[in-house]
Amino acid sequence: MKVRKILMLTMVLTLLFATAAFAESISQNVRVLVNKKEIDGGILVDNKAYLAVGTLAKSLQAFVTWDNDEKKVTISKPNVHMFTMNDNQAFQSVPKDRYKFHVHAQIDSMKTDISSLKFTITDPYGDETLIEARYAGDDNFPSDKEDFLLNTKDISYNFKYAGRYVVRCWMKAVGDSSMQVVSEKSIIIK
């Protein structure tokens, strides 16, 4: 009776380890770098690399939509150019101090309908400040447009640390529940 139990346990463990070894041999994790930044979720199966569409879209600052009826994934990347402006002068670097500026954005090739957008600035330590938010229905909201320009309101911001500040443009696709970063711009403080 004891021998039977030991034999059965040995067979189960052998089968379990053999299955794990086989699974490891047909797929393995792969390092994926996008613009020199590593992203999670890459696997290699039969010498082909795979990555989740959502992970890829987020790293490319693009929208991803799923059509369940057609079993179709669509990735669309709006072309967003941002300039930080003091009056009519663009800048990318300023000394440590309080500085008044606005963001000028040129958006084209917008293939996704959006319900809101916002601009934020994040200091070198990760503290985020809202510059401006706009929502569908607002007078200054760029609804139903593929190509548009916009300026945020002026903000007086204290650049109190040396380092890299990041201005981000966020958008929320119609029907989506979260905002997605679609563009980033750095300001260097010396």
Protein Blocks (a to p, Z undefined) as FASTA:
>chain_A
ZZmmmmmmmmmmmmmmmmmmmmmmmpccddddeehiacehiaceehiacddfklmmmmno
pacdddfklopacdddddddddddehjaccfbdcedddddddddddehiabdcfbdcddd
ddfkopacdfbdcdehiaklcghiabdcddddddddddfbgcjdddddddddehiabdcd
fbdcddddZZ
